[in-house]
Amino acid sequence: MSEQSDGSKHAQLEDRTEKATLLVFIDDAASELLALKFVEEESFFAYGEVCKRYFQEVGLPMSFYSDRFSVFRTNRSKKLEYEPVTQFQRALSGLAVKLICANSPEAKGRLERANATLQDRLIKEMRLRNSPACS
């Protein structure tokens, strides 16, 4: 199994709170939502927490497909003889999970469409279910 992941900062709870970032993990083949978590910001620790829970519950994916956000890849403008490794890359490498970084948002089409759908429908669904997050 291969999964795509991304964070989407949006007014998820409308005007009831500050903007929140929704971390989304999706099955690359089936477009099935695998994990969702609201966090303040995208960070190594936020992704690490979601990955730990997800990997324990579901198992390790063969590959992890993300954008080129600094958690996943060091974005250096200068050419170096070697490519620096992020803590996230090191953690996935230790688990034998391949990290693939997309060059554009279009390359993660399923995930971008899922984020758009979630931004449109998640607020309404939480309101209908009287979610404590919406109170």
ZADRENSE-121840 format. One line per 3 residues: number of its first residue (from 1); their letters; for each residue x, y, z of C-alpha. Coordinates in steps of 0.02 Angstrom, whole numbers, plus 50000, padded with zeros to 5 digits. Layout:
BEGIN
NUM = A = X:Y:Z; ...
// end
This chain:
BEGIN
1 = MSE = 50000:50000:50000; 50056:50176:49962; 49985:50328:50046
4 = QSD = 49980:50514:50010; 49983:50643:50147; 49963:50830:50160
7 = GSK = 49913:50967:50279; 49779:51093:50235; 49764:51255:50335
10 = HAQ = 49585:51316:50324; 49446:51392:50427; 49389:51214:50464
13 = LED = 49276:51271:50606; 49217:51429:50519; 49226:51580:50634
16 = RTE = 49216:51480:50797; 49405:51460:50810; 49567:51509:50727
19 = KAT = 49614:51422:50565; 49670:51244:50594; 49776:51126:50490
22 = LLV = 49698:50960:50444; 49825:50823:50414; 49754:50701:50287
25 = FID = 49819:50527:50243; 49740:50443:50092; 49764:50275:50005
28 = DAA = 49850:50314:49840; 49760:50177:49744; 49586:50177:49818
31 = SEL = 49571:50362:49868; 49511:50301:50038; 49536:50418:50186
34 = LAL = 49653:50331:50307; 49685:50459:50444; 49632:50637:50485
37 = KFV = 49693:50749:50626; 49671:50933:50667; 49834:51016:50722
40 = EEE = 49889:51195:50746; 50028:51186:50615; 50111:51060:50501
43 = SFF = 50266:51000:50592; 50378:50849:50616; 50293:50815:50783
46 = AYG = 50116:50829:50713; 50155:50711:50568; 50252:50596:50685
49 = EVC = 50105:50580:50803; 49982:50540:50663; 50104:50418:50580
52 = KRY = 50138:50327:50743; 49953:50301:50778; 49914:50258:50597
55 = FQE = 50060:50136:50575; 50015:50047:50738; 49832:50029:50689
58 = VGL = 49848:49992:50503; 50028:49942:50473; 50172:50014:50375
61 = PMS = 50142:50074:50198; 50266:50030:50061; 50286:50214:50019
64 = FYS = 50237:50383:50087; 50197:50515:49955; 50201:50696:50008
67 = DRF = 50241:50870:49949; 50410:50953:49968; 50366:51036:50134
70 = SVF = 50517:51057:50248; 50460:50916:50364; 50486:50794:50222
73 = RTN = 50631:50866:50125; 50766:50995:50153; 50736:51134:50029
76 = RSK = 50909:51207:50001; 50936:51333:49864; 51122:51300:49852
79 = KLE = 51189:51144:49768; 51271:51031:49895; 51376:50877:49867
82 = YEP = 51249:50779:49969; 51065:50800:50007; 51031:50834:50191
85 = VTQ = 50911:50713:50274; 50764:50773:50380; 50712:50687:50541
88 = FQR = 50556:50626:50452; 50659:50549:50311; 50770:50466:50441
91 = ALS = 50619:50396:50535; 50539:50325:50377; 50704:50253:50319
94 = GLA = 50721:50163:50486; 50550:50085:50454; 50595:50040:50274
97 = VKL = 50458:50154:50206; 50504:50244:50045; 50474:50433:50046
100 = ICA = 50422:50510:49879; 50409:50699:49867; 50296:50769:49731
103 = NSP = 50360:50912:49623; 50189:50995:49609; 50016:50994:49691
106 = EAK = 49947:50919:49531; 50052:50763:49561; 49948:50731:49717
109 = GRL = 49781:50752:49630; 49682:50628:49735; 49739:50711:49894
112 = ERA = 49706:50888:49832; 49529:50837:49780; 49502:50754:49950
115 = NAT = 49559:50914:50038; 49438:51018:49934; 49295:50899:49975
118 = LQD = 49338:50897:50160; 49347:51087:50167; 49175:51094:50090
121 = RLI = 49088:50954:50184; 49178:50922:50347; 49115:51082:50430
124 = KEM = 48936:51040:50385; 48952:50859:50441; 49026:50907:50610
127 = RLR = 48887:51034:50637; 48753:50903:50595; 48831:50780:50718
130 = NSP = 48848:50914:50852; 49034:50881:50863; 49116:50951:51020
133 = ACS = 49245:51031:50905; 49105:51141:50836; 49034:51196:51004
// end
